[in-house]
Amino acid sequence: MNEAVDRLPGNDIALVLYQRMLLVRRMEEILGEIQKTGVLPGPVHLYIGQEAVAAGVCAHLDDQDWIASTHRGHGHFLAKGGDPARMAAEIYGRAEGICSGKGGSMHVADFSKGILGANGIVAGGIGLAVGAALAAQLDGRGRVAVAFFGDGAANQGVLSEALNIGALWRLPLVLVCENNGFCEFSPTATVTSGAISDRATPFGVPGVAVDGNDALAVWAAAGEAVERARHGGGPTLIEAHTYRTRGHVEYEVTFLAEKYRADEEVDAWLQRDPIPSLAQRLLERGVTREALAAMEESARTTAEQAYRYAEASPWPDAARAYADMFA
């Protein structure tokens, strides 16, 4: 892979990446256990295993930049600075949720943080990000729009449209494909031809493949892409090779007749888990085990408090069913 790792972050940034990844992981692990109880009003698609991508990209963004996400969007929401408690309340369908309980797990959004929203439509966020990039270009404030999408979404025509118009108008756009090896239950190799990063080439757009389980490599690649976008250089397509170690959806064991991936494959990827991998590199850089343990405790406490908040939050008033639905 053509990894953009010429410049890697110092310990200050690497620790921020680690903290964000830990928060996403602990939030998702607890959510996975909650899903088993049957109390949630809908399905959840966990981001476990892919945390390095969201953390590495969003570390270069602020609240003025935009992101558009996917059905597996909790990690993007949290990495961009979304409120864990209000995200949890949204998943529970409660009035204190970030979308007043109307969006649920697959539609968490917060415009105040530049989060255009997760999206249950495959590739649905790409077009939103292109529109946000055009708006950012017109307002001239140096903002950037990022679209996160999966390898399955890369086969939708909107990606080619985004690359085409993005290149023509030199939009401040970063397209991040999280290639986790599966389109729901189909191995990517059975439905996708060629390298996804190569799809940028005909449009004259840089295409970069990166190890999506290496937070520092993702940070480096994303940094170059965001800097290019901010300064009028146009879009970049990043293909981050990663893996979801949980299922496509948490309750898939209830309707799948047989496994669609081997236990050995999952185990091999677990050995490349991005969080302990980054922890080891931080230790080698002189960060103490006590410092890492404190960050672990902080992430766990934040996650536990978030779900307690969600459980205690009130249900929406039925009288507000049509509020915020029409302009």
N, C-alpha and C positions, 0 to 999 in steps of 0.2 A: 504494500500500500504506500501511496505517496503521502506520508505523514508530515504535517507542517509542525515540526518540533524544533525549529532553529532556536526559538527562545522559549524557555520554560519559566513558570512563575517562581518567585521566591517563597519562603515559608509562610509569609503573611497571607498571600493569596491562596496558597495550597491549603492552609488551615481553614480558610473561608469555604473552599470547595468541599473539604472534608466535613465541615459542620453542616453544610446544606445537604450533602448526600446522606449523612446520618439522620437528619430530620425527615427527609423523604422516606428512608428505609423504615424508621420506627413508626411513622404514620401509616405506612402501607402494611407493615406486619400486623399491627393492631387491627387495622381495617379487615385484613384477611380473616382474623379470628372472629371479628364481629359478624362478618358475612355468614359464618357457619351457624349463627344463632337464629337467623331468619328474621331479624328485626328491621332490616333495611328495606326501603320501598322499591329497590331496583338492583340490577347487577353492578358489579365493580370489576374494573380491568386494572390490575395492579402494575406498577412500574418497577417492581423489584428486579434488580440486575442491570437496569439502564440508567441509574442515577448519575453516572459520570457525564452523560450527554447534556442533560438539563443543567447541571451545575456548571459545567465547563463553558457552555454557551451563555447562560444568563449572567455569569460573572462579569461580562462585558457590557451589560445593559443596565439602564436605570429606569425609573418610573415613567420617563418621557418616551422611551422606546416601546415598540409594540411586539407582542408575540401572539401567534395563533396556534392552537394546540390540537390534540386528537382525543379520541375516546379514552386513551390511556394518559390522561392529562394531569393527574395530581402532582406528579413530579415537576412538570413545567410550572404549574401554579405556585408551588412552594419555592422552587428555585428562583422564581422571579420576584419573590417577596410577598406572596399572598398570605393572608392570615390563616394559620392552621386551624384555629378554633372555628372560624366562620366557614372554612372549607368543610370541616367535619359536620357542622350543622347543616350545610347544604346537602351533603350526602345522606343525612338523616331525613331530609325533607322538611326541616324546621324553619320557623319564621326568621330566626337569627342567621340563617344561611346567607352566604355571599350573594345569592340570587333570590333571596326570600323563600327558599325551599322549592322553587319552581323548576330549577334546572337539574338538580340531582348530580350524581357522580360524573356523568359525561358532559356536563355543560357548566363547569365552574368558570366564572369570569369576574374580573375586577378592573374596570376601565381606569380607576385611579392609580393602579399599578401597571398600566399598559398591557393588561391581560385581556385580549379580545375574546378569549373563551376557548374551552375545550369543545370538541365537535363530534357528534355521533355519526356524521356523514364522512365516509372515507374520502380523504383529500379535500374536505370542505374548508379547512383552514387555509389552504394555499391561496385561493382567490381573495380571502379576507386580508391576508398579509400583503398581497399585491396592491389592493386598494389602500391599505394603511401606508405602504411605501410611497405610493403616488401622493397621498395627502402629506406625508412627511417631506417629500421633495418640494411640494408647492409651498409649504409654510416656511421652508428654508431655515429650520432651527437645528439641522444636523441630526435629526432623529432617524432611527433604523427600524425596519420591520423584519421579524424572523418568523418563518413558518416551520413548525415541527410536523413531520409526517412519517408514516411507516413505509416499508418496502412495497407493500401492496398498493399503497396510495401512489407510489411512483409510476404505476402503470396506468393511472388516470390521465386523460388528455390535458387536464388543467395544468399539470406540471410543465408540459411543453409550451402551453400558452403563457405561463408565468415566465419561463426562460426567454421566450420570444419577446414579449413586451418589456420585460425587465431589461433585456440587453438593448433593445431599441431606444428606450427612454432612460437608460442608465439609472434605474431605480435603486434606492438604498434598501436592498432586499437580500436577506440571507435565507437560503432554502436548506433545511437540515433534515436529511432522511435518516431515520433511526432504523437501520437494517438489522432487525433482530432474528432474521433467519426464517420467519414464518409469516404467511398471510393467513391469519386466523389458525387454521389447522393444516394448511398446505405448505410444504417446504418451499422457500423462495425460489430455489433452483428449478422447481417444476412449473413455475408460472412467470418467471422473470428472466429475460434474455440479456446477457451482457452485464457489464458493471454499471450500476446506476449513476455513479459519478461521471461516467463517460457521456452521459446524455447532455451534459452542459456544453461539450465541445463544438457541435455544429452551430451553436448560437454565439460562439466566441466568449463564453462565460467560463471562468475558472471552475474546474471540478476537482474536488479534493476527497480522497478516501483516508479515513483515520480510524485508529483503534478506539472504538467507542467505549471500551472498558478502561481506558487510560485517561483519567480526568485531566492530567497535565497536557497530554497530547491534544485532547479536545479543546482545552483552553487556548492552546497555541494556534490551532487551526481557526477557531472561532474568532480569535483576536485579529488575525489578518483579514478575515472576511468582513468583520464589523468595521474595522478601520477603513477598508476599501470602500465599503458602502457609505460611510459617513462623509467621505471626502470626494464623492462624485464618481467613484470608480465602477459603480454598478454592482450587479448581484454576484453571488457565489453559491455554488451547490456543494454542500458537504454531505458525504455519505459516511455515517458513523456505524461501524460494524460492532454490534452488541448482541445481547441475548436476554430474553425475559426468562427467568428461572421459574416463574410461576406460570399457570395456564393462561390461555388467551382471555378467559373469563373465569372467575373463581369457582363457579358451580358447574364447570364443564364436565366433571366426572359423573354428573347425574344424567347426562344425555349422550355421552360418547361411548360407542360400543367397544372401542379398543384404543390403545395408546397411539398417538401419532408421532411420538418421538421416543427414542430409547433412553432408559435411565442412565446409561453410560454417557450419552451426549449431555444430558443435564448435569451430571456429576463433573464432567470435564469443564463445563463452563463455570460451575460453582468454584472450581479451583482458580478461575480467573476473575472472581468477584471483585468489582472495582473498589469496594470500600476497604477490605483488608489489604488489598494491593497498595492503595494510597497510604494506608496506615504504616505499612512496612517502609515505604519510601520516606515518610516523615520521620520515622524512627532513625533511619539511616542518615537523615539530615540533622539529627540532633534533638528533635522534639522528644520530650519525655513521655513515658507510658502514662504517667500521672496526668499529664495535660490531655492526652487522648481520652483517658478514662473520664475526665471531667466533662469533655465535650459529649461523650457517649451518654453520660448521666443527664446532661442538659437536654439533649435531643429526646431522650426517653421521657423525661418529666414534661416537656412541652407537649409531646404527643399524647400522653396520658391525660393531661389537663384539657387538651383540645376535645377529646372524646367525652370527657365528663361534662364539658360545656355543652356539647351537642346533645347529649342525653337529657340534660336539664332544660334545654331550650323548649319554648312552647311551639305547638303546631300552628301553622298559618291560619288566620281567620278566613273562613269560607267566603266572607263578603269581599275579600280582596282577590278573588280568583281571576278577575279580568283586569286588575290593576297592573300597570306597566306592560300591558300586552299590545297596546295600540298607541301610536303617536297622534 
